[in-house]
């Protein structure tokens, strides 16, 4: 789609790239389905340098969750890119 117009694939308009990706996903990933209402469009994804404050922010949330959930949750863990020291990440702490 891009080459005839002299463009690289990433230079296609966002909506066209999204439409193309969705059209091939069932072939690439058998069983692929998109949940209605999950269309994110062109949300910008922000990645920032590692923040040494992320572990303590997680620690505070961990303590609150453990006190609220008690034995209901056998484990509460920090996952995702913010859990990896010195790695740039989206500034969202996944628990």
C-alpha positions as CSV (number, residue, x, y, z in Angstrom):
1,X,0.0,0.0,0.0
2,X,2.8,2.4,0.8
3,X,5.4,1.6,-1.8
4,X,3.3,2.6,-4.9
5,X,2.9,6.0,-3.3
6,X,6.7,6.3,-2.6
7,X,6.2,6.0,1.1
8,X,7.6,3.7,3.8
9,X,5.0,1.7,5.6
10,X,5.3,3.8,8.8
11,X,4.6,6.9,6.7
12,X,1.0,5.8,5.8
13,X,-1.7,7.7,7.6
14,X,-2.4,6.3,11.1
15,X,-5.9,5.2,10.3
16,X,-4.8,3.4,7.2
17,X,-2.1,1.5,9.1
18,X,-4.6,0.6,11.8
19,X,-7.1,-0.7,9.2
20,X,-4.4,-2.7,7.5
21,X,-3.1,-4.2,10.7
22,X,-6.6,-5.3,11.8
23,X,-7.3,-6.8,8.4
24,X,-4.4,-9.2,8.6
25,X,-4.5,-10.1,12.4
26,X,-6.9,-13.0,12.0
27,X,-4.4,-14.6,9.5
28,X,-1.3,-13.8,11.6
29,X,-2.9,-14.8,14.9
30,X,-5.6,-17.4,14.5
31,X,-8.4,-16.8,16.9
32,X,-7.6,-13.0,17.1
33,X,-10.6,-11.0,18.1
34,X,-11.0,-7.4,19.1
35,X,-13.2,-6.5,22.0
36,X,-15.9,-4.0,21.1
37,X,-15.0,-0.6,22.5
38,X,-11.3,-1.3,22.7
39,X,-10.4,0.7,19.6
40,X,-7.7,3.1,20.9
41,X,-7.2,5.0,17.7
42,X,-4.1,7.1,17.7
43,X,-3.3,7.4,21.4
44,X,0.2,8.7,21.9
45,X,2.4,6.3,23.9
46,X,4.9,8.2,26.1
47,X,8.1,6.5,27.1
48,X,10.4,8.3,29.6
49,X,13.7,7.6,31.2
50,X,13.7,5.3,34.2
51,X,12.5,7.1,37.4
52,X,14.2,5.9,40.6
53,X,11.0,6.8,42.4
54,X,9.0,4.1,40.8
55,X,9.9,1.4,43.4
56,X,8.7,3.5,46.3
57,X,5.5,4.5,44.5
58,X,4.8,0.8,43.9
59,X,5.7,0.1,47.6
60,X,3.0,2.5,48.8
61,X,0.4,1.1,46.5
62,X,1.4,-2.5,47.5
63,X,0.9,-1.8,51.2
64,X,-2.5,-0.3,50.6
65,X,-3.6,-3.2,48.4
66,X,-2.3,-5.8,50.8
67,X,-4.1,-4.2,53.7
68,X,-7.4,-4.0,51.7
69,X,-7.2,-7.4,50.1
70,X,-5.7,-9.4,53.0
71,X,-5.6,-13.1,52.1
72,X,-7.8,-12.6,49.0
73,X,-4.7,-11.9,47.0
74,X,-1.9,-14.4,47.7
75,X,0.6,-12.1,46.0
76,X,0.7,-8.5,44.8
77,X,3.5,-7.9,42.4
78,X,4.9,-5.1,40.3
79,X,5.2,-6.1,36.6
80,X,6.0,-4.4,33.4
81,X,8.7,-2.1,32.2
82,X,8.7,0.1,35.3
83,X,9.8,-2.9,37.3
84,X,13.1,-3.1,35.3
85,X,15.8,-0.9,36.8
86,X,17.3,1.7,34.3
87,X,14.9,0.8,31.6
88,X,12.9,3.6,29.9
89,X,9.1,2.9,30.1
90,X,5.6,4.3,30.0
91,X,5.2,6.1,33.3
92,X,2.5,3.6,34.5
93,X,3.2,1.3,37.3
94,X,1.5,-2.1,36.5
95,X,0.5,-4.1,39.5
